[in-house]
Amino acid sequence: MRSKRLWLTVLLCGLLWISVSSCFNSSPTYISTSKTRNIHLIVKMNRGDYWNTVKLGAEAAAKEFNVKLTFKAPDSESDIDEQVAMVEDSIKQRADVIILAASSYMGLAQVVDQAAYYKIPVISVDAEVGSARVRTYVGSNGYEAGQKSAERLIQLLQGYGEIGIINFTNSSLNVEPDSSGSIDYGARDADEREKGFLNYAARYPNVDVVQISYTSSSTTDAEALTREMLENHPNLRGIATLNETASQGAAKVIQSLRLDNIKMVAFDSSPSMMELLQEGTVQATVIQNPFSNGYLAVKYAVEALEGMDVPERVDTGTKLIDLENMLWPENQKLLFPFVR
């Protein structure tokens, strides 16, 4: 069985070896490439398939538009102070543009305002930041992604049962309710995905979200939270995970305990997640477009430097992937974003 899965994975990679860069194979004539731009890309974490793919997309655009790209990221998505320090350092180095995936919606707001004071444009990618000075946001709609996750999981459960959610938090200290009664755990994308899921689930009276747990950037932590959730709720029928780290940790527990009765909808599309999908440990996963996020963030950064109008928001979309549609041609570039 193991060799069969490996064969299928190799076959998929062979069939789906597509160069995403071919989608962006020529520089628009209105963007000058005669001068080098100094652009800094600061993301939430310096590891993980998702952030590596964002970096790949940014590097492809940097090569195309004559950009000197400086990549920065803390070791953990929870290290907001380190990310703030990285933005401050980019300001001191007089970056032409800062592209930021903020670990905290409000925690990075002040330093973004500071960048604007020094006339350094800031492009927000993947996660929004609470500053009116951001030139544009490039990324997915977190609320819609959460709704897609809920819709599929509830379908799998035939409209009833107990559900647990494992979300991600980027600030374990920031747990005070805001004026609306909601708790701000840091990153806006995490909050929006959770809201989308809960609002969709609220339509179903026989669906009960019994626990929501928050992990940082550790799969070990996500594993522990999953085991705790299963112990607390022995009648649990479904688990939704809302980022790559949470997905990897929860799936590992379900796989190791052979919990065929638990349905799981994951998030993001690492190679190991695709294998878990093939095995049936995970029934579906909501994927983003990290390559496009990185590519378009650099592209719009260059356009901003050229004095061009850039859109306020660029929605790069999400898609729900399962065994049925993972081989569809339109999904192949999302699942296998290889570049030459």
PECOR-V57647 format. One record per run of one state. SS is the DSSP state (@ for helix, = for strand, . for the rest). FROM is the first residue (numbers start at 0). TO is the last residue. If there is no record, write none. Layout:
SS:FROM:TO
SS:FROM:TO
This chain:
.:0:0
@:1:14
.:15:16
=:17:18
@:19:23
.:24:35
=:36:42
.:43:47
@:48:63
.:64:65
=:66:72
.:73:78
@:79:91
.:92:95
=:96:99
.:100:107
@:108:116
.:117:119
=:120:124
.:125:134
=:135:138
.:139:140
@:141:155
.:156:159
=:160:167
.:168:175
=:176:176
.:177:181
=:182:182
.:183:186
@:187:200
.:201:205
=:206:214
.:215:217
@:218:231
.:232:234
=:235:240
.:241:242
@:243:255
.:256:261
=:262:266
.:267:269
@:270:278
.:279:282
=:283:286
.:287:288
@:289:304
.:305:311
=:312:314
.:315:317
=:318:320
.:321:327
@:328:334
.:335:335
=:336:337
.:338:339
